[in-house]
Amino acid sequence: MKSSYEREKGVTLEFDDYLEHLNRDIEALIERIQDKVRRITECKNELQGIQRSPLAGTFDDTINDMINAEMRKKEKGFERRIEMFQELKKHSKFIRIQQDYSAGTSLLFQR
């Protein structure tokens, strides 16, 4: 194992130096693994937050909520925005939201 390590690194090492280099490499790998685990945890927490979001419903539910909000506010131009939302809803058959039950996440796909 020492000889293959020396060949890979391109240096000849005494056994103590070899162990020191090996320990440094192992510590660097452990640090990289910890960084990856930290990133995975952050992503998992973010996905759980998205899943709990009120926007995690169906596409049509979200569009209906937007239409209802426009109808309640009735701000200038709301009728045109409602028309646009309804048009978008007509085309929603091209958009589907697939629930990944194993991971508990929603993924948006366009055909």
ABEGO torsion letter per residue (X at the ends): XAAAAAAAAGBBBBAAAAAAAAAAAAAAAAAAAAAAAAAAAAAAAAAAAAAABAAABBAAAAAAAAAAAAAAAGBBGAAAAAAAAAAAAAAAAABBBBBBAAAGBBBBBBX
